[in-house]
Amino acid sequence: MTIRVVVADDQELVRSGFAMILDVQEDIEVVAEVGDGAAAVAAVDRLAPDVALLDIRMPVLDGIEACRTISAGSACRTVMLTTFDSDEYVYEALHAGASGFLLKDVRRDDLVHAVRVVAAGESLLAPSVARRLIEEYTAVTGAAARSDLPADRLAVLTARERETLLHLGRGLSNAEIAAALVVSEHTVKSHVGNVLAKLGLRDRIQAVICAYETGLIAAGTPSGG
């Protein structure tokens, strides 16, 4: 199956370079190159790609807002591009729905790998790393539970699913969660799938964010693994 990609960056050389790297892959097709966030959203709406590469700093609509709009309105998965290795950017991008985060000086092979990984439904940032970033960010900003998340959001979960989310929030792997709950990895995979589906989360990183922002995990809680 061919992975369809939109590349959005306001620097023509950057986006054309990324597009050339990706387009020569047998399993990847760049369906659009655009120079701002609004054009990226429009391209995703029109072309229904699998992955969008979004520069964080773009005119008209920045990458994070474009990511938020794309994540809310389509099945397209997003990877953020930036020259700034900032925890705050990473946190905001992940909260907006991004499945990954790359610096623009990424190696050719790593860029291709990133697109394939995200298209397959995985994330480019380990949940344990996401957890560290979120904890650091909330500690600095004082942003614990967000006001846009209803307090009873977790009420749709069973007790075991809630436990699973707690362990996901701590960055545990399926094998580690299975050991903690004394169940099989197959059962854990089922629980994880139910948690993501019931809470409308795209991946395990989004589950980490949810665990923090609903107050299930407080900053400073010891992690597992």
Secondary structure by P-SEA (a helix, b strand, c coil): cbbbbbbbcccaaaaaaaaaaaaaccccccccccccaaaaaaaaacccccccccccccccccaaaaaaaaaacccbbbbbbcccccaaaaaaaaaacccccccccccaaaaaaaaaaaaaccccccaaaaaaaaaaaaaaacccccccccccccccccaaaaaaaaaaaacccaaaaaaaacccaaaaaaaaaaaaaaaccccaaaaaaaaaaaccccccccccc
